[in-house]
């Protein structure tokens, strides 16, 4: 059965770090892109970062470049999002999704056909 399970969220102070995990099962992961999206209170869901599982190519939203790093472990079917220098504006529910692979993965939601349940990230002092 296809599953995406996010973990690693929590409460962190501004400037701190978290590492999120997306554990995938039930499908051949290397045929897809995995994207991280987030939704802040009162705002629309936005793409944060994504990775093509076949070749490790990545994409990042401008707001997180230099602070977040996406990576994969194909052997364990896990995608990570390392988040450093966190800001209060990073607060939200973070979701991982399975999407089509393009030359470079995309940060808009339409190509993603399956989503996990999300993990809460709160950045506050």
C-alpha positions in Angstrom: 0.0 0.0 0.0 1.4 3.4 -1.0 2.4 5.4 2.1 4.3 8.7 2.8 4.9 9.3 6.4 6.5 12.6 7.6 8.3 13.0 10.9 10.7 15.2 12.7 8.7 18.3 13.3 8.5 20.2 16.6 9.0 23.4 18.4 12.3 25.2 17.8 13.6 28.7 18.6 14.5 31.2 15.8 17.9 30.4 14.5 17.5 26.7 15.4 17.5 23.6 13.2 15.2 20.7 12.5 15.5 17.7 10.1 12.3 16.3 8.6 12.0 12.8 7.2 9.6 11.4 4.6 9.5 7.7 4.6 8.0 6.2 1.5 6.7 2.7 0.8 4.5 0.8 -1.6 5.9 2.1 -4.9 9.1 2.3 -6.9 10.6 5.5 -5.6 13.2 6.1 -8.3 10.5 6.8 -10.9 9.2 9.9 -9.0 10.0 13.3 -7.6 9.5 13.9 -3.9 8.5 17.4 -2.9 8.3 19.2 0.5 5.4 21.7 0.8 4.3 23.7 3.7 1.1 25.5 4.8 1.2 28.3 7.3 -1.9 29.4 9.2 -4.2 31.4 7.0 -2.0 30.9 3.9 -2.0 28.7 0.8 0.2 25.6 0.6 3.6 26.5 -1.0 6.4 24.5 -2.4 9.6 24.5 -0.3 12.0 22.0 -2.0 11.9 18.9 -4.2 14.2 16.2 -5.5 14.2 13.8 -8.4 14.8 10.4 -7.0 16.4 9.1 -10.2 19.3 11.6 -10.5 19.3 13.6 -7.2 18.6 16.9 -9.0 16.9 19.4 -6.7 15.0 22.7 -6.6 14.4 25.2 -3.8 12.1 28.1 -3.1 13.9 31.4 -3.0 12.7 31.9 0.6 14.7 28.9 1.8 17.8 28.9 -0.4 21.0 28.7 1.6 19.1 27.6 4.7 17.3 24.3 3.7 18.8 21.2 2.1 16.9 18.3 0.6 18.5 14.9 0.3 17.6 11.3 -0.3 18.6 7.9 0.8 17.4 5.5 -2.0 18.4 2.4 0.0 15.9 3.3 2.8 13.4 5.1 0.6 13.7 8.2 2.7 13.8 11.9 1.8 15.1 14.4 4.3 14.7 18.2 4.6 17.4 19.7 6.8 16.2 23.1 8.0 18.7 25.6 9.4 18.5 29.2 10.6 14.8 28.8 11.1 12.6 31.8 11.2 9.1 32.4 12.6 7.8 32.6 9.0 8.9 29.0 8.5 6.1 27.9 10.8 3.5 25.6 9.3 2.5 22.0 8.6 5.1 20.4 6.3 4.0 17.8 3.8 5.8 15.5 1.5 4.3 14.5 -1.8 5.0 12.1 -4.7 5.2 13.8 -8.1 6.1 13.4 -11.8 9.8 13.7 -12.7 10.7 16.6 -15.0 14.2 17.7 -16.0 14.0 19.6 -12.8 11.4 18.9 -10.2 8.7 21.6 -9.7 7.4 23.5 -6.7 3.8 23.7 -7.6 1.3 21.2 -6.4 -0.5 19.9 -9.5 2.0 17.2 -10.6 1.9 15.6 -7.1 -0.6 12.9 -6.8 -0.2 11.6 -3.3 0.5 13.3 0.0 1.5 12.4 3.6 -0.4 13.6 6.6 2.1 16.3 7.5 4.3 17.2 10.5 4.0 20.5 12.4 6.9 22.9 12.6 6.7 25.8 15.0 9.4 28.4 15.2 8.9 30.6 18.2 10.8 32.1 21.1 
